[in-house]
Amino acid sequence: MDRDGVINKEINYLHKIADVEFIDGIFETGDFFQKRGYVIIVTTNQAGIARGLYTENDFFILNDWMVQEFQKRGVRIAKTYYCPYHPTEGIGQYRKDSYDRKPNPGMIFKAREDFDLDLQGSILVGDKESDIDAGINAGVGTNVLVKSAVGAVTKADLIIDSVKDLPRALKLA
């Protein structure tokens, strides 16, 4: 799943714990899928690092805290994959096109290798078309768009209003 807009409310270039506001139902949804044997993995573009707005260390601090918040509620995030690069807005070493930057499938393929995932049997949840495109490009079987910032056209398999609606939308509840 994506981070910003799916796990936490979208705040441009979120990098401070004090600014995190979790999406309603995210912990319950994580628990639901974990109990059904799904491995919970986060894939997130982090253009704020590329733009010099915060550091990779700032990202790690927030990510470690987020993982602990899930753990406190009995939900295990197996791993977070992130892409700190931007092809046009990056500064210094962070200005490059990367196979990991969504809509490219690189982060998903890394997760497949690390966790021996069946991508056709997997579910991707994102809030932007680039998330959906990454899932399609990787061969993910079900790509779900959360309607926090939907454009007029999407290739998503499903569109939901909130992540808490995911189990019902997939007819798993």
SVG drawing of the C-alpha trace seen along z (x, -y; Angstrom):
<svg xmlns="http://www.w3.org/2000/svg" viewBox="-19 -22 44 39">
<polyline fill="none" stroke="black" stroke-width="0.4" points="0.0,0.0 1.0,-3.6 1.7,-5.8 0.4,-9.3 -3.3,-9.4 -3.8,-5.7 -2.1,-5.2 -2.0,-8.9 -3.8,-12.0 -2.0,-13.6 0.2,-16.5 2.6,-17.6 6.1,-16.4 5.1,-14.9 8.2,-14.3 7.3,-15.2 5.6,-12.8 3.6,-15.7 1.9,-16.2 0.8,-12.6 -2.9,-12.0 -3.8,-8.4 -6.6,-7.6 -9.7,-6.4 -9.9,-2.6 -6.3,-1.9 -5.3,0.1 -8.5,2.3 -8.0,2.8 -4.4,3.8 -5.5,6.3 -8.2,7.7 -5.8,8.5 -3.0,9.7 -5.4,12.2 -6.1,13.5 -2.4,14.1 -1.5,11.0 1.9,9.4 1.6,5.7 4.1,3.7 4.4,-0.1 5.7,-1.6 6.1,-5.3 7.6,-8.0 9.4,-10.5 10.0,-13.5 10.6,-15.7 13.9,-14.1 14.8,-14.7 13.8,-18.3 15.9,-18.8 12.9,-19.5 13.9,-16.8 16.5,-14.1 16.5,-10.3 17.1,-10.2 14.0,-12.3 12.1,-9.8 13.5,-6.9 12.5,-8.5 8.9,-9.0 8.7,-5.5 10.1,-3.7 7.5,-5.6 4.7,-4.7 5.7,-1.0 5.7,-1.0 2.2,-2.6 0.9,0.3 2.8,2.8 1.1,1.4 -2.2,2.3 -1.0,5.8 -0.4,5.1 3.0,5.8 4.3,3.8 6.7,6.2 8.8,3.5 8.6,0.0 10.2,-0.6 10.7,-4.2 12.1,-6.2 13.9,-9.4 14.5,-10.4 12.8,-12.8 13.8,-13.0 13.3,-16.8 13.0,-18.3 15.6,-16.4 18.7,-18.1 22.2,-16.6 22.3,-12.8 18.5,-12.7 17.9,-14.1 17.5,-11.0 14.9,-8.8 14.5,-5.7 12.9,-2.3 11.7,-2.5 9.7,-5.7 6.0,-5.0 4.5,-4.5 7.5,-2.3 7.2,1.1 10.7,1.3 9.6,1.2 6.9,3.8 9.4,6.1 11.8,5.7 9.0,6.7 8.2,9.7 11.8,10.8 12.2,10.2 8.9,11.8 8.3,14.3 5.0,12.6 2.4,13.8 1.8,10.5 -1.3,11.8 -2.8,12.7 -1.8,9.4 -3.8,6.2 -2.3,2.8 -4.0,-0.2 -3.1,-3.7 -4.6,-7.2 -3.0,-8.4 -3.0,-7.0 0.8,-6.6 0.2,-4.0 -2.4,-2.2 0.0,-2.3 2.8,-0.8 0.5,2.0 -0.5,2.7 3.1,2.4 4.1,5.0 1.3,7.4 -0.6,6.9 -3.9,8.7 -6.1,6.1 -5.4,2.4 -7.6,0.3 -7.8,-3.5 -8.8,-5.3 -10.8,-8.4 -8.9,-11.0 -7.6,-12.6 -9.2,-10.9 -9.0,-12.3 -11.6,-11.7 -10.0,-8.6 -8.5,-5.6 -7.3,-2.1 -8.0,-0.9 -10.0,2.3 -11.9,0.7 -12.5,-2.8 -13.4,-3.2 -14.2,-6.2 -12.0,-5.1 -9.5,-2.4 -11.8,-1.1 -14.2,-0.1 -11.6,2.2 -12.6,5.5 -16.3,5.0 -15.4,3.7 -13.3,6.8 -16.2,8.9 -14.0,10.3 -15.9,9.1"/>
</svg>
